[in-house]
Amino acid sequence: MIKPLRKAVLPVAGLGTRFLPATKAMAKEMLPVVDKPLIQYAVEEARAAGIEQFCMVTGRGKTALVEHFDVAFELEATLRERGKTAELQALHDQQLPPGAIVTVRQQVPLGLGHAIWCARAFIGDDPFAILLPDDLVLAETPCMKQLADAYAQTGGCVVAVTEVPRDQTSRYGILDIESDDGRLVAVKGLVEKPKPEVAPSNLSIIGRYVLVPEVIGYLARMDRGAGNEVQLTDAMARLIGQVPFHGLRYEGRRFDCGDKVGFLEAQIAFALKRPDLGPAVRAFLPKYIDA
Ligand code: UTP
């Protein structure tokens, strides 16, 4: 029997060095795309996939992330007094049920794998999703919902994948492909950040995963991988052969919001999609483009 997917881990303990000085005193995941912080996009995407319980893995200087999911009592009272019903509704829409989100602390940022291991008590014996909030996906069907639907068919592990240019494989976790039907890819190996000349493919993992709890046992070994960090990819690779392991070519457009160019592109793409902002953005954009 395939266990239902109800839990998600949101690792948000990275240093965000590529966004300094913006991230000196503020978490990268609080950066807004248009008018919503990255963390909120991730939570909404997970909820659309049926996920009910959340664990944020936080670190120092990340308190705003926790506050964001709390009730802003004084703010709400003031909005009510001033008759700002639309704004009040926007706050209520983002509210999670009591107890639906917990936080654990990753005291030292030793890598993504270590961050996930820090959530081991939350994960317990259940399958779980991981969403990296700085990967933002614009899609008709939310990316995590696509993954959850695939998981309901295959069980085991399912990761979202996309083709990257050959010369960029050393920035990503890369799949070694067993078979490929154009959408679902059976995986026979994974390599974190391989050089282009040794990369087994150019199919890379993006920040959306569905994993089995057994991965925690491998993370607990604390083996250091690329960049001397505890790599999630290395622990996942050990599950191959034990449980079904698939990559899903999701439908949608992914923006790497941990990178300045990706973040700027996301602003434009998401603003253009908004009925209230799209026409105005479309009208001013040509002014900034060389003829
Ligand atoms: P990144 O590789 O983007 O690293 O992490 P970073 O520290 O956030 O940003 P840069 O590269 O310094 O600019 C990918 C994801 O893993 C989390 C990050 O918060 C992000 O969501 N992460 C990374 C942790 O939670 N802990 C870590 O030790 C490392």
Residues whose N, C-alpha, C, O or C-beta is under 5 A from the ligand:
A	BS01	UTP	P11 V12 A13 G14 L15 G16 T17 R18 F19 V57 V108 P109 L110 G111 L112 A115 L132 P133 G258
